[in-house]
């Protein structure tokens, strides 16, 4: 299979996605959403929340879109190990940092848990993402072997599950906080790649679909404080979940739109600088200790300002988080280079592959 050219539009969406995650955390963990009182401030806060909500779906869709490569459907074991070491580094280092700054905030059990980020659930996104990454060879293989009709039916099944989850969590999607939902997203991303869906629809269609899905999700939240409607009160946040069909449509629209973007070489360097650290931005600022000590209710002060200023504070704070955490991650990359972590991951990958091959041959002989 011919080597595909890097799509910097997708990398740009990866950066935007992690920026939107920061927006969600500034508004949510920062205390803004529960503190806004005036109707216009509430409408503005939920406007930003709704606009940013597809971020997680985008991130996983991108993984499927980029991860599907035809007959090369098995990801590199080194990539899995590299992600693990990055997560371990931030889990331990952030715990150590907080121990220095606020010793009473960290217990001995917390320190032990920091060395077991997966088993102790230090990052929910990483746990679900690793699960779908391990399943990706099977998902890629299915997409590679399936016919166009089978892929179409698969997409319809995911759409049906998304719609049915509005009424009850019958398929245990946990509102999108699960490996199952992430697997569906990865599958959709791979299907979009194989069927070349972004090339088949216009940019205008992408914008209209995304805007329509956004309005259906946001308007109940914006109109409720203005109308005091009992129906809107009961359904205001009805569509604001990761597995919501409108949030899913928004994510698909973003993916298709950004895949069409082409960038000049100078912008490609800027995009590459930020996109390679996108996952680490999440690991740093949403670390459980950093979140509780530095994010929790930190941005409540913003609700005292008019709606436009409130929006600027949220956007500016998220941008500052993106830039600061990216710069911090460049230090981590430098330290990993000195410690030759890549060589360690290659060595571990060889050991694991050798062990698996030996065990497989042993089983075949029986």
Secondary structure, DSSP 8 states (H G I E B T S, - for coil): -------HHHHHHHHHHHHHHHHHHHHHTTT-TTT--SHHHHHHHHHHHHHHTTHHHHHHHHHHHHH--TT--S--HHHHHHHHHHHHHHHHHHHHHHHHH-GGG--HHHHHHHT-TTTTTS-HHHHHHHHHHHHHHHHHHHHHHS-HHHHHHHHHHHHHHHHHTTT--TT--GGG-SHHHHHHHHHHHHHHHHTTHHHHS-HHHHHHHHHHHHHHHHHHHHHHHHH--HHHHHHTTTT-STT-HHHHHHHHHHHHHHTT----HHHHHHHHHHHTTHHHHHHHHT-HHHIIIIITTTTGGGGGS-HHHHHHHHHHHHHHHHHHHHHHHHHHHHHHHHTTHHHHHHHHHHHHHHHHHHHHHHHHH-
